[in-house]
Amino acid sequence: MQYRSSLANVRGLGSAKTGTSHWWMQRITAVALIPLSFWLITFLNLSLHAAWQDTVAWLSVPLNTVCIVAWIVAVFYHAALGLQVVIEDYVAAEGAKIFAVWSVNLVFIFLALAALIAVFRILSIG
């Protein structure tokens, strides 16, 4: 009885893929989102309660702009990674799985670009 598969049988399958880096990136983005979310909460509070000029002035500070942009990039990347795991775990058909992962990635790239354009548009108008 043979308990080990030959290298030809397992090449490109199983844990030898990019699972470790995927797992690490989920953890890194999750940890990064904790402090960056305070900037988002401050920005949303200003957007709801402060004058437009005050919000634009706050967003014009380079540190605040960088943190909001970093939050946008991190949150959409983190969400795409998480949904990819869900799709890989629960979609059985290989073709549907590949299509769903690509679709999710394209949608999140589009949404991240839209959010970044909105931030820079606010800065250019203000």
C-alpha positions in Angstrom: 0.0 0.0 0.0 1.4 3.4 -1.0 0.7 6.4 1.3 2.6 8.9 -0.7 1.6 10.2 -4.2 4.3 10.7 -6.8 5.4 14.2 -7.6 3.7 14.0 -10.9 0.3 13.4 -9.2 0.6 16.3 -6.8 2.3 18.9 -8.9 0.3 22.1 -8.8 -2.2 20.8 -6.3 -2.8 21.2 -2.6 -0.9 23.3 -0.2 2.1 23.8 -2.5 0.3 26.7 -4.1 0.1 30.3 -2.8 -2.1 29.5 0.3 0.4 30.7 2.8 0.9 34.1 1.2 -2.8 34.5 0.7 -3.4 33.7 4.4 -0.7 36.2 5.5 -2.0 38.9 3.3 -5.5 38.5 4.8 -4.0 38.9 8.3 -1.8 41.8 7.4 -4.6 43.8 5.7 -6.9 43.0 8.7 -4.3 44.3 11.2 -3.6 47.4 9.0 -7.4 48.2 8.8 -7.7 48.5 12.5 -5.8 51.8 12.9 -6.8 53.0 9.4 -10.4 52.7 10.3 -10.1 55.5 12.8 -9.2 57.8 9.9 -12.3 56.6 8.0 -14.5 57.2 11.1 -13.1 60.7 11.5 -13.6 61.4 7.8 -17.2 60.1 7.9 -17.9 62.1 11.0 -16.6 65.3 9.3 -18.6 64.5 6.2 -21.8 64.3 8.2 -21.4 67.0 10.8 -18.8 69.6 9.6 -18.9 72.1 6.8 -17.7 71.1 3.4 -14.6 73.4 3.7 -13.6 71.8 7.0 -13.9 68.3 5.5 -11.8 69.2 2.5 -9.3 71.0 4.7 -9.0 67.9 6.8 -8.6 65.6 3.8 -6.0 68.0 2.3 -3.6 67.2 5.1 -1.1 64.7 3.5 -1.2 62.2 6.4 -5.0 62.1 6.3 -5.1 61.6 2.5 -2.5 58.8 2.6 -4.4 57.1 5.4 -7.8 57.3 3.6 -6.1 56.0 0.3 -4.4 53.2 2.3 -7.7 52.3 3.9 -9.4 52.1 0.5 -6.7 49.9 -1.0 -6.5 47.6 2.0 -10.2 47.2 2.5 -10.9 46.3 -1.1 -8.0 43.9 -1.3 -9.0 42.3 2.0 -12.5 41.9 0.8 -11.4 40.3 -2.5 -9.2 37.9 -0.6 -12.0 36.9 1.7 -14.5 36.4 -1.0 -12.0 34.4 -3.0 -11.7 31.9 -0.1 -15.4 31.7 0.2 -15.8 31.0 -3.5 -13.0 28.4 -3.5 -14.6 26.6 -0.6 -18.2 26.6 -1.7 -18.3 26.6 -5.5 -17.8 23.1 -6.8 -17.6 23.5 -10.6 -14.1 24.6 -11.6 -15.3 26.8 -14.5 -17.8 28.7 -12.3 -15.2 29.0 -9.6 -12.6 30.6 -11.9 -15.3 32.9 -13.4 -16.5 34.0 -10.0 -13.0 34.7 -8.6 -12.2 36.8 -11.7 -15.5 38.6 -11.5 -15.1 39.4 -7.8 -11.5 40.7 -8.5 -12.7 42.9 -11.4 -15.6 44.3 -9.4 -13.4 45.2 -6.4 -10.7 46.7 -8.6 -13.4 48.9 -10.2 -14.9 49.9 -6.8 -11.4 50.7 -5.4 -10.6 52.9 -8.5 -14.0 54.6 -8.1 -13.3 55.4 -4.5 -9.8 56.6 -5.2 -11.1 58.9 -8.0 -13.7 60.2 -5.6 -11.1 61.1 -3.0 -8.9 62.8 -5.5 -11.8 64.6 -7.0 -12.8 66.0 -3.6 -9.2 67.3 -3.2 -9.2 68.9 -6.7 -12.5 70.6 -6.3 -11.9 71.8 -2.8 
